[in-house]
Structure formats: C-alpha cells, structure tokens
Amino acid sequence: MPTSHADVVTEHASRYLQQLCKHWAHKFPVEFDLNHGTIDLSLGRTVLDADPAALHIAVTADEAGSLERLETVVADHIKRFAFREELTFGWKHAPSS
C-alpha cells in the first residue's frame, strides 16, 4: 500500500492532532488521545503522533493515485487549524515493496 509521512515542526502538535480527529470523528472512524490518533478516511488511513516539537503524520492509501490527494486533504485541514503559524509539510514517500 502506498505510504508517506511528514514531520511538521510545531509546538502545538497535540492541539492540531486533537482538532483534526474531532473534526472528522462525525464522519469517519477515529481514535485519539493527547499524543496519538488514527483516522480511517475513505481515501486511506492517517496516523498522527504528537511530541513537544512536532506533529508526525503517516498516510496510507489503498492505491497510488489516492496518496497525493490524501496528503493534500490532511495538510490543508491542519493548515486551517494552524492559521497563526506557517507549517511545512515535507512528505516523504516510503519505498514500494
């Protein structure tokens, strides 16, 4: 399955993780706590981990064509929550097996 990840530097990682999970909880299967969350979107799965310095995001799509779309959807939502700071998403694709 196509997978990529991004490490987004921010002091508000836990806040953004919780906001994203709560935002999608009414529509998709979501589990989360202060430092870890999973969201099963129709495009694929998003796993979030927060530490004091960064939000670590991994996305997995069912097909290669959906991976870039999933990256964009996740990043765009987080950027909206983080409108007070400029976040950088440097997506790194995992090698295909």
C-alpha positions, 0 to 999 in steps of 0.5 A: 500500500502506498505510504508517506509521512511528514514531520511538521515542526510545531509546538502545538502538535497535540492541539492540531492532532486533537482538532483534526480527529474531532473534526472528522470523528462525525464522519469517519472512524477515529481514535485519539488521545493527547499524543496519538490518533488514527483516522480511517478516511475513505481515501486511506488511513492517517496516523498522527503522533504528537511530541513537544516539537512536532506533529508526525503524520503517516498516510496510507492509501489503498492505491497510488493515485489516492496518496497525493490527494490524501496528503493534500486533504490532511495538510490543508485541514491542519493548515486551517487549524494552524492559521497563526503559524506557517507549517511545512509539510515535507512528505516523504514517500516510503519505498514500494515493496 
